[in-house]
């Protein structure tokens, strides 16, 4: 496990202590987020650019809160939730099990689709299964230093390919600047909420404290560097999502080209790039698509497995410092297997409607759950006075909680209407 002492922090360049934030941001931006951003650009041009900025700020506030709680108290986020009452366990337990099963299939399908477009040879299903097995191999031992380096490399590929695609389109800087003025286009409320809420992750935001612990940042001494880490990571994420929106606005909106929803939309975009700039541009974009999908897969295989290990250890009467609650323990490895093998069945047989409905409803509640519980934890004696929320933090978190409640209501309505 990598660690950085407080005396080292003052002498090491800031970029060298960036790590867990980049991991949580990279894990949270997957293929589905790219498609949502591309479609927002396709439908409304630069009008929703301000949502990218707002979405990044929302995640900076929430992830900083989760990191601050972990560093200030030395407790994991699940220990915090547990202190709020048994209701948190009854929500989180079914959610993390169901989420893992459905997400495992979606993540493998996303990477499989990218590799099928990039390399061919195998079917989407088999490329996806291979990706899941590679993810398992990369995180099985729980060595954080290796995991962080892999994610950093994938982020580099994502960033270079998507920013490169945006530069190819020669964006209209005048229209880009006007997109920073907050406005909601006719019929664009749902896209606005989805874009702001989808920039940078859901359950993986709560994994930040676990990655801090694996990094070796485990006390208030690391508070300042945690904030630098978190902010830099979401600035990088914001630039990446901004580049995606530019591609959508310049290549799709301006030419009235439509792409499919879901991961297949990225294949459509690769064809558009190939037709306009040559085969190399389409292949380069597919490489970025794969890196985005693979970074989410590997990040979840590690981070959410850490959360599950902590959850299982604590509900069985253990403590978050127990070996079983850490990377490489039995519960950690059990959840990696759960993410990898049972979802393969869904890839061959399709997704049961009831499972997708339950997944959609439970998932819609997670971000409001995170925002409200952080407000609760960071304003009570569960957090030392020095590190509790200040007025501005409370105002921002309250606004964010309300925004996610609105998004939750919309998502539940969509699930019910689609039933």
N, C-alpha and C positions, 0 to 999 in steps of 0.2 A: 504494500500500500504506500502510495506517495505521500509525503508530508512536507510541510513548509513551516519552519519555526518563525516566531514573531520577530526575532532579530534578523532573520534572513529577508523578511518582507521589505525592509527598508533599503536593502542593497541590490535586490533583484529587480530588473526592469519589469514594469507593470504587465507587459504582454506575456511574460513567462509565468505569471500566476493566474492567467485566465484559463479556466478549465471547466468546472462544473456548470457554469452558466452557459457556455457554448454547447455543452452536452445536452442540457435541458432544452435549449432553443432548437438545436439541430434535431433532437428527437421529436419535438413538437411540430416541426414543419415537414409534413409528408406529402405524398402525391395528391391526396384529397384537398389539402390546403392550396396547393399550386393550381389545381383545377378551379377551385372556388375563386381564387384571385384572377385567373385568366378570364373566367366567365364574367366577373365584375368589370374587367377592362373591356371585354367584348361587348357587353351591354351598354356600359355607361362611359366608356373612354376614361378620362382622368378624373371624372367627377367624384369618385370615392377614394381618391388618393389620401385625403385626410384621415380616412378610416384606418389606413395602414399605420399612420403615426399614432392614432388613438389606441389601436390594438396593441402596439408595442409598449406604449406607456402603461396600459392596463396590466400587461404581463409583468413589466418591470416592478410595478407596485405589489402585485400578488406574490411573485417569486421572492422579492426582497422581504416581504412579510414572513413567508415560510422559512427563508434562510435565517432571518433575525430571530424567530422563535427558537429554531434548532440551536443556534449558537448561544443565545442568551440563557437557555434553560438546560442545554445538554440532553434534551429529550427529543425523540422523533415526533413527526407530525401525528402518527397514529397514537402515540402515548398522549399527546395533547387532545386528540379527538376523544379518546377513551375517557379522559377526565371530564368531558362534557356530558357524559351519560351513556347508557347502553344503546340508545337509539342510533348513535354513530356507528357502532359495530354492526347493528342489524341492517344498516344501509350499506356500509362499505364492504362487508363480507360477501353478500351475493353479487354486488357490483363488480368487485375485482375478479371473481371467478368467471362470471358471465362475460365481462369485458375481455378478459384474456382469451377466451375461446373464440369469440367473434373477431377480435382484433388480429389474432394469430392468422386466421384465414385471409383477412383483408390485407395484412402486411405482406404475406407470401405471394398473394395474387398480384399486388402492386409491383413488387420486385420482379416477379415472373413476367409480367407484361412488358416492363422496361427491357429485360434481357432478351425476350423474344423479338422485340423490335430491333434491338441493337445487334444481336448475334444470330438469332434464328436457331435452327437445328433441333431444339427441343420444343415441346409444347409449353404454353404459359404455366400450366399446372406443374410440370416437372422442373422448370426453371425456378418456380416459386418454392417448391419443396427443397431444392438444392440451396436456395438462399436461406431458408429457415434452418437447415442443418449447419450452414456456415455460421449463421448467427449464434446457434447453440455452441459451436466449437469455440467461437471468439470469447464468449462470456462465461463458459462453464466453470473455469477455475476461479472466477471472481477477481482477477487481478485488475485493479482499477487503472493502473498506469498504462497497460496495454489497451484497454477499452477506450480510454481517453484519446490516445494517439490514433486509433482507428477512426473514431468520430471526427477528430480534427482533420484527418485526411479527406474524409467524405464531405465535410463542410467546405473544404477548399475546392473540391471538384464542383459541388453545387454552386458555390459562389461564382467561380470563374466562368462556368458554362452559362448560367442564367444572366449574369451581368454582361457577358460577351454577347448573348442573344439580344439583350436590350440595346447594347451599343450598335449592333448591326442595323437595328431598325431606325437609327438616327432620330431619336425622340424629339418631339416639338416641345422645347423647353418653356415656351410661353404658356402653352396649355397645361403643362405639367405643374407650373407654379400656381395657376388658377385653381388646380385641384386641391390645394391646401386649404381653401376656404370651405368651412363645413356647410354642406347642403345635402339634402336627400332627394334624389330625382324621383319623378313620378313612378310608382311601382317598384321603387328600389329599397324600401324599408327592410325587407328580409335580407337582401344582399348586403345592406349596410351593417345589420346586426351580425350576419354570418362572417363578414370580412373582418370586422373589429374583434369578434369573439374567437375567430379561428386562427389568428396570427400567433402561432407559437405554442400550441399544445393544450391539453386538458389534464388528465390524470398525471401526466409526466411533470407538470408544474409542482405537484406535491412531492415528487421524487427528489427535488433539489436538495433538501436537507440530508437525504441519504447519500447523495453524491458528495456533498460537503464532508460528511463523515468519512467516506471512503478516501477522499483526497487527503484527509488528515486535518481538516479545518474543523475544530471541535469546541471552540470557546469564544467568548466575546472579543478576544484579541484579534480574531480574524474578521470582525464585523466590517471594517473599512475595505479590506480587499474583497470580501464577499460582494459588497455593493459595486465596486469597480467591475468585478467579474460579471455580475448580473447585467449591469448597464451596457457594457461593451458587447456582451453576447446578443442583447436584443437590438442594439444599434445595427450589428451585422445582419441579424434576422430581418430588421426593417428594410435595409438596403436590398436584401435578397428578394423580399416580397415586393418592394417597389419595382425592382427590375422585372419581376413577373407581371406586374400590372402594366408596365410600359409595353412589354411584349404583347399583352392582350389588347391594349389600346391601339398600338401602332399597326400590328399585323392583322388583328381581327375586327376591331371596331371601325377602323378607317376603311377597310375593304369589305365590310359586311360579311365576313366569313364566320360561320358558326362552328363550334366544336361540341362534342358530346359531353355530358356530365359524367362524373366518375373518372377513373384512371385512364380510360380510353381517350379522353379529351387530350391528354398529353401526346398520344400517338398521332392524333389529328394535327396537333401543332407541329410536330416534327416533320410531317408531310408538307405543311405550309412553308416551313423554313427550308426544306429541301428543294421545293419547287422554286422558291424565290432566290436562294443563295447557293444552292448546290447540295449534293449528297452529304458532303462533310459537315454542313451546318446542321442537318437533320440528325446525323449520328452523334455530333457533339452534344446536342440538346438531349438526346436519349441517354447519353452518359450522365448528364446532370440529373435527369429524371430518375435513373437508377440510384444515383448517390443519395438523392432526397429520400427515396423509398427505403433504401438499405440503412441509412442513418436512423430512420425512425424504427425500423425493425430491430437493429442491434441495440439501440437505446432502450427500447421497451423490454427486450429480452433481459437486459441487466437491471434497469431502474425499477420497473414494476415488480420484478422478481424480488428485489430487496424489500420493497414495501410489503409484499406477501409474506416474506420470511419474518419480518417484524410483526405483522398482524398475527400469524399463526403462533409465534412464540409467546406473545403477550396474552392472547386469549386462553392459552394453555397454562397461564400462571408464571411464565418466564419473564425475562427482562430484556430490553433492547441491546444490552451488552453481551448477552449470551451468544455463544458461537453459532447456535441454530438461527439466530436473528440476523446474521451477517452474510456477506457474499461467500459462496463456497459451501454454505451449510446445507442441511438436507431439505429445508423448506424452500430455500432459494433455488436449488436444483430441481425440486419437484415442480415448481411453477414454470421454469424454463421448459421442462418436458411438456407441461400442460399447454404452453404457448405454441409448441412445435408440432407435436404428434396428433392429438385429437383434431385440431383444425384442418389437418390434411384430408380428413373424411369429408368436411364441408367443401373442400376444393373439388372433390370428385362428384359429390352428390347434390351440391347446391345448399342454400341456407334456408332452414325451416322458418316459415313466416312468424311463428310465435316467438322464436328466439330473437329474430330481428326486431320485433315489436318491443320485447322486454329490454333488449340492449339499447334501443333508441330512447325509451322512457327513462331508464336508469341513468344513461349517459347524459341526458339533458339536464339532470339535476346536479351533476357533479360540480360544475363551475360555481353555481349559486351556493352549493354546500361548502366549497372551499372558501369562497369569499366571506360568507357569514361566519363560519367557524374561526377563520383568522381574525375577524373583528372581535369575536368573543374571547379568543385566547390572548390577543394582544392588548386587551383593555381591562384585564382582570389580574388577580394575584397569581395566576398561572404563569405570568411573565414578570421578571424583576422590574421594578418601577422605572429604572433608567432606560429600559429597552421597550417600554410600552409605546403604543401609538401616540403620536402628537396629533394636534387638531387637523393639520393638513392631510396626514395619513388616514385619519378617520373619515374625512370628507371624501377623499379619493376612493377609499375602499367601499364606502357606502354607495357612491355613484356606480362603481363597478359592480357591486352586488345587485343593484337595481337593474343595470343593463343586462346582466346574466340571467336574472329572473325573467325579464322580458324575452330574452332569447330562449330560455327554457320553455316558457309558455308556448312560443311559436313552434319549437321543435316537437313538443308533446302533441300539439294540434296536428302537425304534419304526420306524425306517427299514427294518430287515431284516424285521420282522414284517409291514410293509405292502407288501413287495416281491411 
